[in-house]
Amino acid sequence: MIELREATIEDREKTYKWLYYSDFSGYLNKLGGITKETIPSYEYYKKEEYMDFYFDDSQPEKGRAYIIVCRTNGKIEDVGIISYTSFHLLDKITEFDIWLKGLSYTGHGYGTKALLRLSGIVKYLGYKKVIIRPSKHNKRAIKSYQKAGFVEEDFKPENYYLADYIPKYSDGDYGHGADVFMVLTL
Ligand SMILES: CC(C)(COP(=O)(O)OP(=O)(O)OC[C@H]1O[C@@H](n2cnc3c(N)ncnc32)[C@H](O)[C@@H]1OP(=O)(O)O)[C@@H](O)C(=O)NCCC(=O)NCCS
């Protein structure tokens, strides 16, 4: 059973470790052009990647993070993080990001269930579309997003991004043309 709970500031450091220092991080970092030497510091993560508002409800219009919680046979375990981010996008559009805490947690349907849960939450908040941009090499992520209802679309930044953010964000996390642009219509 998968549930989402609102992430708190105390959760932030472990989500950093899951992202940059778990057993899938080498693969994911490589896709993002990140080497051991250039892994962002935790200070950078706090200031530029997962800022306070994701954890403290101060600016829900900009975004929020949730911890993916798994309950099996009476055992409760935090198994990943999922978030929505909206500050860089046009009205009623948001972007998801998700990662689990390690490779052994992948492939059990947790990610897909978490995506479906967060889709319900952002629909309730009034959003109409969700975007997500995995690397085109990350077949497991693409499959999971398809199972959650995301569909690949030709990328036209002006249809999704606020003009001011197009220069900074339109290439995505993996460089120009290296991702799959996927959209979920709510
Ligand atoms: C991406 C992620 C959140 C997806 O969550 P998940 O719980 O693993 O996803 P699911 O188990 O629901 O679905 C994965 C699907 O991919 C399939 N799959 C796994 N490896 C695959 C591969 N190499 N090629 C094609 N499909 C693959 C699985 O069989 C499964 O499909 P199925 O249910 O039809 O069998 C999770 O794998 C993860 O955290 N990965 C590491 C971090 C990451 O890549 N984050 C995404 C950045 S954009």
The ligand as an SDF file (V2000), in Angstrom:
LIG
                    3D

 48 50  0  0  0  0  0  0  0  0999 V2000
   11.3320    6.1290  -12.0310 C   0  0  0  0  0  0  0  0  0  0  0  0
   10.7010    5.4870  -10.8030 C   0  0  0  0  0  0  0  0  0  0  0  0
   10.1620    6.5620   -9.8600 C   0  0  0  0  0  0  0  0  0  0  0  0
    9.5170    4.6020  -11.2830 C   0  0  0  0  0  0  0  0  0  0  0  0
    8.9450    3.9680  -10.1670 O   0  0  0  0  0  0  0  0  0  0  0  0
    8.8150    2.3710  -10.0960 P   0  0  0  0  0  0  0  0  0  0  0  0
    8.1140    2.0480   -8.8440 O   0  0  0  0  0  0  0  0  0  0  0  0
   10.1460    1.7460  -10.3330 O   0  0  0  0  0  0  0  0  0  0  0  0
    7.8880    2.1080  -11.3740 O   0  0  0  0  0  0  0  0  0  0  0  0
    6.9020    0.8830  -11.6160 P   0  0  0  0  0  0  0  0  0  0  0  0
    7.4000   -0.3300  -10.9000 O   0  0  0  0  0  0  0  0  0  0  0  0
    5.5310    1.3340  -11.3230 O   0  0  0  0  0  0  0  0  0  0  0  0
    7.0220    0.7130  -13.1940 O   0  0  0  0  0  0  0  0  0  0  0  0
    8.2570    0.4610  -13.8220 C   0  0  0  0  0  0  0  0  0  0  0  0
    8.0100   -0.3160  -15.1050 C   0  0  0  0  0  0  0  0  0  0  0  0
    9.1930   -0.2660  -15.9020 O   0  0  0  0  0  0  0  0  0  0  0  0
    9.5090   -1.5700  -16.3280 C   0  0  0  0  0  0  0  0  0  0  0  0
   10.9490   -1.5930  -16.5830 N   0  0  0  0  0  0  0  0  0  0  0  0
   11.9610   -1.7360  -15.7160 C   0  0  0  0  0  0  0  0  0  0  0  0
   13.1360   -1.6580  -16.3530 N   0  0  0  0  0  0  0  0  0  0  0  0
   12.8520   -1.4650  -17.6580 C   0  0  0  0  0  0  0  0  0  0  0  0
   13.6350   -1.3200  -18.8400 C   0  0  0  0  0  0  0  0  0  0  0  0
   14.9640   -1.3410  -18.8020 N   0  0  0  0  0  0  0  0  0  0  0  0
   12.9940   -1.1250  -20.0250 N   0  0  0  0  0  0  0  0  0  0  0  0
   11.6370   -1.0760  -20.0840 C   0  0  0  0  0  0  0  0  0  0  0  0
   10.8410   -1.2100  -18.9990 N   0  0  0  0  0  0  0  0  0  0  0  0
   11.4480   -1.4100  -17.8010 C   0  0  0  0  0  0  0  0  0  0  0  0
    9.0410   -2.4470  -15.2000 C   0  0  0  0  0  0  0  0  0  0  0  0
    8.8920   -3.7910  -15.6430 O   0  0  0  0  0  0  0  0  0  0  0  0
    7.7040   -1.7730  -14.8770 C   0  0  0  0  0  0  0  0  0  0  0  0
    6.6980   -2.1090  -15.8220 O   0  0  0  0  0  0  0  0  0  0  0  0
    5.5880   -3.2670  -15.5420 P   0  0  0  0  0  0  0  0  0  0  0  0
    4.8220   -2.8600  -14.3200 O   0  0  0  0  0  0  0  0  0  0  0  0
    4.7480   -3.2650  -16.7840 O   0  0  0  0  0  0  0  0  0  0  0  0
    6.3520   -4.5320  -15.3170 O   0  0  0  0  0  0  0  0  0  0  0  0
   11.7260    4.5820  -10.0350 C   0  0  0  0  0  0  0  0  0  0  0  0
   12.1040    3.4990  -10.8520 O   0  0  0  0  0  0  0  0  0  0  0  0
   12.9890    5.3280   -9.6040 C   0  0  0  0  0  0  0  0  0  0  0  0
   13.0040    5.9670   -8.5710 O   0  0  0  0  0  0  0  0  0  0  0  0
   14.0690    5.1950  -10.3980 N   0  0  0  0  0  0  0  0  0  0  0  0
   15.3500    5.7920  -10.0460 C   0  0  0  0  0  0  0  0  0  0  0  0
   15.2940    7.3230  -10.0990 C   0  0  0  0  0  0  0  0  0  0  0  0
   14.7020    7.8560  -11.3980 C   0  0  0  0  0  0  0  0  0  0  0  0
   15.0020    7.3660  -12.4680 O   0  0  0  0  0  0  0  0  0  0  0  0
   13.8520    8.8810  -11.2560 N   0  0  0  0  0  0  0  0  0  0  0  0
   13.2120    9.4920  -12.3840 C   0  0  0  0  0  0  0  0  0  0  0  0
   13.9280   10.6660  -12.8720 C   0  0  0  0  0  0  0  0  0  0  0  0
   13.0290   11.3960  -14.2190 S   0  0  0  0  0  0  0  0  0  0  0  0
  1  2  1  0
  2  3  1  0
  2  4  1  0
  2 36  1  0
  4  5  1  0
  5  6  1  0
  6  7  2  0
  6  8  1  0
  6  9  1  0
  9 10  1  0
 10 11  2  0
 10 12  1  0
 10 13  1  0
 13 14  1  0
 14 15  1  0
 15 16  1  0
 15 30  1  0
 16 17  1  0
 17 18  1  0
 17 28  1  0
 18 19  1  0
 18 27  1  0
 19 20  2  0
 20 21  1  0
 21 22  1  0
 21 27  2  0
 22 23  1  0
 22 24  2  0
 24 25  1  0
 25 26  2  0
 26 27  1  0
 28 29  1  0
 28 30  1  0
 30 31  1  0
 31 32  1  0
 32 33  2  0
 32 34  1  0
 32 35  1  0
 36 37  1  0
 36 38  1  0
 38 39  2  0
 38 40  1  0
 40 41  1  0
 41 42  1  0
 42 43  1  0
 43 44  2  0
 43 45  1  0
 45 46  1  0
 46 47  1  0
 47 48  1  0
M  END
$$$$
